[in-house]
């Protein structure tokens, strides 16, 4: 009886205290909100400072005094994070408990754990020596702070999306941020074997983030393993897209995103509904990692014992080339690239493997998502058939129009490219090779011009007719929302289908028993028009800036940069600084998309509520 009374009195006391605390918070809500906003700004600034400090900590040689000064700053950032975490738990408890996901809790708790050295000195005889070594180490503090900083930056980026900022503008700015960040990272002393100019560093960083592959320096003889790691990360971020990474981490870590944010992410990754955002993002990232891992294994098997490398160097070579191929970047850390004589004299399996990886990256994430849906539907029907149930929810149109058109157009261009390259080059660059080698090289060199930029034979030796075919492939590129460049095969298909409708006198543009929307046709026309106008501008500008270089090589370089291909006739390292900067803008526009950038700058302007009279233009 006495125990029951005590427990009830304790419950009443807890309720009273909680009720009073909630009343106090409601009365002082404006002050709490202001304090929370100030801490939020301090948190973001601290996160940015933490990333900058980590770069300096990792990439530069430091004296003991400089390391000590850096640790003071790290600990100041640590206390900013601790105050923010405790503030959220004390003054915004319900919202924090409701919206914070498990992994975000882990990061928050890890930050609080870093306070252990300040609260409890390291014991002389710890119970678990290895755990004590980790918890009291400087590396553990820096790693936890960096993890929290990256999480906070991702969440802040998605919050900016929730401010109804134009998505195209956010995408463009995010690419610029990583380009300039990468340009400074690649200049770090621990990233290069010898100092490089900022113009070269900016050019390589732009080429990596925009997954182009053009480079003014020799990657194999310039960058250290750390430099290759930075370059690989820039390629991966550029290939998948900055917003894909930030959206994934924001949803996965915090889960606190608005409906507007989720609608933007849904359109960006071509998800069917809001509920499948995180599974779709996980699928895209998982598919990327899986293909790159399988590709790396295939590359390793094809070059093992061939290049005279150590086992560690072979692993690095395989991972780097698989990543570069899937992202259609075209970078190589091998002297001479993929035209290395040892590779050319091999059994050619490395070229087949890399071609398959390039095709997987150029197929487009919406098509991969559609493949997933088709696979799930097939497995469901098989499972229900095994269980003797009738599967009545089958979607007869699960393979959508975008997938059919992209695959059909890609197949036609791919097969035609192989046949034409072999036909025109069999007595030129392919002369003297066996039939097997000729066909493999035809396959490889008709795959890479569409965006990857790898080269096994020197494009400067191609016949003029072959260069015209290559330029057409560079202009077309891969599928929409893929790692490839160009105007995209979807755009080419829409233009050709519209042309067919005009020639045959039809009023509707159709394909595979589906009507293509007027908006898609208008956008395709705009993309083609802008590609031609921008190409003319960059070709003329480059010819003016580089009058001493061969015009054919300058034109080819301009096309390669604008459509993010990476192929070159050998003049990239001879360009002046002004030409390098101009090509950086071309690569940026090619990756972000000129229409997207114009929409981001001009904003969304609706038609006025006026219906004007319609007239026809005379067009022959």
C-alpha positions, 0 to 999 in steps of 0.5 A: 500500500505504501509503495503504491502511494509513493509511486503515484506521488512520484508519477504526479510529481513528474507530470507536474514538473513536465507540465510546468516545463512545457508551460514555461517553454510555451511562454518563452517560445520566441526566445527559444526559437531565436536561440535555436536559430542562432545555434543553427547558424553557428552549427552550419558555420562550425560544420564548414570550418570543420571540413576546412580544418580537416582538409588542412589537417589531412593534406598539408604537412604540419608542425606540432604547434600547428597541430595543437592550434588545429586541435583547439579549433576542433574542440571549439567546434566540438562544444558548438555541436554539444550545445546544439545537441543538448539544446535540441533535447532540452528545449525541443524534445518532442520534435527531436524524438519524433523526427531524428533517425537512428543513424543521426542519434548515433552521430549525436551520441558519438559527439557526446562521447567525445566529451569523455576525455574532458570529463574523465581522465584516461585510466592507467589500467583500462578495462578494454585497452583497445576501446580506451585507445580509440575513445581517447585518440585525436583521430576519433575526435576528428572523425566524429566531428567530420561525420557530424559536419557532413550530416549537418551540411547535407541536412542544411542543403535539403532545408534550403530546398524547402525554402522554395528555391529553384531546384536548378539554381541549387543544383548549379550552385552545388556543382560550383561548390564542389568544383572550387572545393576540389580545386583546392583539395587537388593542390594540397602538397600531399595530393601531388608529387610536384606543385601544379598551378591553380588553373590546372587544378581548377580544370581537373576538378571541373573535369572530374565533377562534370565527369568529362575526362579532359586534363591538362596534366598527366594524372598518372605522374602528378597525383599521389594515392591521396590525390587519386582518392580525392579525384575519385571522390569528385568523379563519384559525386559528379557522376551520381549528382550532388543532390542525390548524395545530399538528399540521401543523407538528409533523408537517411540521417534526419528524415525531417524533410518537408513535402516540397523537399520530397516532391523535388527529390521525387522528380529528380530521381524519377521515383513513382511516389513520395513513399519510395524516395528512400528505397529508390535512393538506396537502390541507385546508390546500391546499384552504383556500388555493386556495378563498380565493385563487379566492374573492378573485379572484372578489370582486376581479372583482366589486368592481373599480372599484365602491367607489372604492378604490385597487388595494391597497385592493381587493386587501385588501378581496378577500382579507379578505372571501374569508378571512372568508367561507370561515371563516364569520366574517362580518367586513367591513372595508367601512363599512356591511359588505355592505349598502353601497349601492354593492354593493346597486346593483351587478350582485349578483355579489359576493353570489353569489361570497361565498355560494359561498365560505361554502358551501365553508367550511360543507361540512366538512373530512371531506366534502372529504377524501371528495371527494378520495378519490372524485376519486382513485378516478375518475381511477384508473379512467379511467387504467386504462381508457385503458391497457386495464387492469381496475381491480379495487380499486374501492371501491363505498362510497367516498362514505360515509354522512356525506357523503351525509347532510350534502349531502342535509340541506344541500341541503334546508335551503338550497333551502327557506331561499331559497324561504321568505325570498323568499316572506315578504320579497318585499313587505318588505325586498326590495320595490322590487328587480328579480326578479334582485336579489330572488332573489340577495338571497334566496340570500345571506340564506338562506346567511349565517344558517347561520353566516357572519353577513354581512348585506346587508339589516338583519335588524331589518327582517325579519318575525317569521316570517322571524326564526323561520326565520333562528333555525332556520337559526342553530341548525342551522348547517353540516356537522360539522367545518366552519367553520360553527356550530350543532348541525350538519346531521349532528345534525339528520339523525340526530335526524330519522332516529331520529324516523322509526324510532320513528314507524314502529316500527323498531328500527334507524336507517338511511339510504342502506342503512346503519345509524347507530350507537347512539353517533351517535344518543346523541351527537346527542340530547346535542348537541340537549339541551345546545344547548337548555339552554345557550340557555335559560341565556344568554337568561335571563342576557342578559335579566337583564343588559340589561333596557333593550334590546328582548327580541327583540334580546337573544334574537337576540343570544344565539342568534347568539353561542352558535351562532357566527353573527354576525348582530345586530339592532343592539344589540351596541355597546350591550351592557354589559361584563358582557354582552360577557364573557357573550357571549364565553363563549357564543361560546367554548362554541359553537366548542369544543362543550359536549360536548367541553368537558364531556368534557375536564373530566369525563374518560373514565369507563368503565362499572362491570363490573356488569350492572344489571337493565333497566326501562322509563320511561313516556314519552308 
